[in-house]
Amino acid sequence: MLAEIARVGDDHIDLSAKPTVILMAGVNGTGKTTTSGKLAHHLSRELGYSVVLVAADTFRAAAVEQLELWAQRAGAEFVRGPEGTDPGSVAFEGVTTAIEREADVVIVDTAGRLHNRTS
């Protein structure tokens, strides 16, 4: 029922832009990294797109390692930065890499943050 209420039209991802950039954002622990990996695998292995996975969660080494494993499984390029690096710079590097390699899709996995301030 909630899925029906939340639907706002066409639920397909438009992959016509080269590269298409998908930014995974959400609350901590909701499955962004796993979903990023599964999406990369589907796009690469099942649909034949070239994919770059970007580990912009630079504060959790385990998330970077998990995403790197997903990249290997998916046959995707993988971009990471040093631990604690500015996530925006890693995302920029990932998109730059995708442009240079003429990749079809960039998936940027971000750190989840629960924002609790309203101002």
ZIVEN-V162639 format. One record per helix or strand of 3 or more residues. SS is the DSSP state (A for helix, B for strand). FROM is the first residue (numbers start at 1). TO is the last residue. If there is no record, write none. Layout:
BEGIN
SS | FROM | TO
SS | FROM | TO
END
This chain:
BEGIN
A | 2 | 6
B | 20 | 24
A | 32 | 46
B | 51 | 55
A | 61 | 74
B | 77 | 79
A | 87 | 100
B | 105 | 109
END
